[in-house]
Amino acid sequence: MKVKKFILCLTAFAALLPGSLMRAQNAAGFVGTWQGALKPAGAPRELRMVLKIELADDKLKGTFYSIDQQAPPIPVTTLTQDGASIKMSMSMLNGTFEGTLSPDGSSIAGTWSQGVSIPLTVVKATPATAWSIPDPPPPPKVMAADAKPSFEVSTIKPSRPEERFSLLLNQSGMLNTTATSVSDLIKFAYGVHPKQIVGGPAWTESDRFDVTGKPDTPGIPNVPQLQMMIQKLLADRFQLMFHKDKRELNVYAITVTKTGSKITKADPSPLAVPGFVGGGQRGMNVRNSTIAEFAGILQANVLDRPVVDQTGFGLDRFNFILKWTPDGAQLQGAGAPPNAPPPVPDTEAPPDIFTAFQQQLGLKLDSVKAPVDTLVIDKVEKPSDN
């Protein structure tokens, strides 16, 4: 009887062995250095990407490099493989890549997603074809908390029609915005909704600019310091003058659903300023942001009333992507003309922003009434020459 049990155990082990070997062989096919280039819509050039995959403790692990952006190596947060298919995510970027290994093992064809999905094929590099990966930049330095910075150098140029709204800081503290109006700058600089801005000519909302600014103080500013710099920019380059008033307005309050939030905390980072790119069906990619900062972007560029944070998350920072189908008012808030037609119904389109909040973030937008500050514009002029 004991002999029979032993034989059965050997038989079971032998049955499992080929599958284990097959999985190991499939995983080994992904090991190596892979490289390819992305061409996002509206971008002036391609961005080269390198993905290094290794097999450690029978698990695939990866490291991602964006070699044209002088970025540090970015660890792949999750990496799963099923036969010839592979999926990975990078939480620091809110990015994912899904692809299929070619039969000869020389390429992986798939899709890169970072709010918007873009086809991406990476090919296996050889010592002769591998791109050089530059040394990572030194760790970013945070601006002194008591500094009161201004822009030492700034440029303001008209935006191209195809550009989308963005507001980002690089690791040197340089501000870069695209498709931003004077109204956008006021909204960010003073943390207000369009309904909190009274007066001012129509061009402050219709004319859009690309703005770059180099701080006169070393380091990356925090949000109040960045707002201070933009306030000074508005006064110096646009001759902005206003006075404050108080009005009772309808507002949206961001709260947590009964089932709890679904958003992920950002990896610890010395970067104090969040990044926001895109919006609507293409997806708003939110990085390293508090909910209060996210509320500021929503009220400035998306929703029809001020937005306040009532989640209780405080200074916690998060990475997430929110996709929704804008209504007519939200399209105009994003820069569409007043007579723009509503979106064509699409059964596969994401839901409205209120439903998307609950389904994708585990948060709610509640309608309440509250007294809020308003800015009454007394003077503003078109930007001075660079």
Helices and strands as residue ranges (DSSP letters): H 2-28, E 32-38, E 47-56, E 59-66, E 74-75, E 78-82, E 85-90, E 95-101, E 107-113, E 117-124, E 151-158, E 166-169, E 175-180, H 182-190, G 194-196, E 197-198, H 203-206, E 209-215, H 223-237, E 241-256, E 264-265, E 275-278, G 280-282, E 284-289, H 291-301, E 307-309, E 318-322, H 328-333, H 353-356, I 357-361, E 363-379
